[in-house]
Amino acid sequence: MAPRLKLFRTPIGFHDAYVAAPSQKAALQAWGADADLFARGIAESIDDPKLLAEAAQKPGTVIKRARGTAAEHLASAAKPMKATPRKAEGRVIPAKPRPRPSRKALDLAEQKLHEHVRSVEARIGELEKERARIGMQIAKVRKEGEGQAGKFQAAVDKARAKYEDALDQWRGQD
């Protein structure tokens, strides 16, 4: 089933451009518009059965119709146009430049980052000193432990020799 066609119109110079399309979006595409002419009030939907019947024969094709006669166009061109008031008698007043964005938030964030990095580096330095102190304690305990272990090993060796002698004498009495 073909979509229901509607009739849309927009002015183009001394002409009106009509198009039969299923939606405003399709009408804008047919006109080649890259802006929403309907939102700007330049284009509109109209109800003219005669024009709709003509445009519906070629949906999506733009049909141009003159707005008024050539005499009406010439008559309107002969009328003097109203002068538009100019600002400051012909001089254009420049707009005030926008103020430069504030850097305060960026500076504060950078300062907090710098303080955090310094704090972390200081804590790491303290831990490294503690690691060195603990390393020295470990080395001292190892050295003392090895010395003590040598004495205990000598005692074990002496006790083992004594035990083995006693064991040999015990076996020999059987």
Phi, psi and omega in degrees: 000129182288144179293151179290130182268145175238160181254128181238150182223145172215144179282141175225097182063234179272009183239163169248137179255119180253147175211138174263120183211159180285340182209167177297322179300317180293324178294317178299321179294321180294324179281346182076026181277138176255003176237157180280097181293333179290319180293329180277353179082014182271328180246158182208163174264135181233159179242087175233102186301325181294312179292323179297319180297320180292315182288330182291341177292331178229076181300139178082359179259134182280130177245125181259136176228136180292140175267101182086174181266170178299322179296319179295323179294316180294321180295320180288332179287332181284339181288138177291138180278148178287138178283137178271135181295138180258150178284135176049046174054054174095341179271138177271125179277118181293144178290148177295133179294146179292144179292149179296141180298148180287139180261002186303312182296320179295315180299317180296316179296318179296320179297316179297320178297315181298316179296320180296315180298316178298318180297316180296317179296322179295316180296320178297319178300317178298316180294324178296319177297318179295321178298317180296318180296317179294323177299319178294320178296319179298316180297319180295315180295321178299314182298313179297319181296320179295321178295314179295321180297324178297318179295316180294324179295319178298321179293320179296315181298318181295316181293324180294316180297319180295319180294317181294323176297317181294323180293319178296318179294322180294320181290327183287342181277346181294000000 
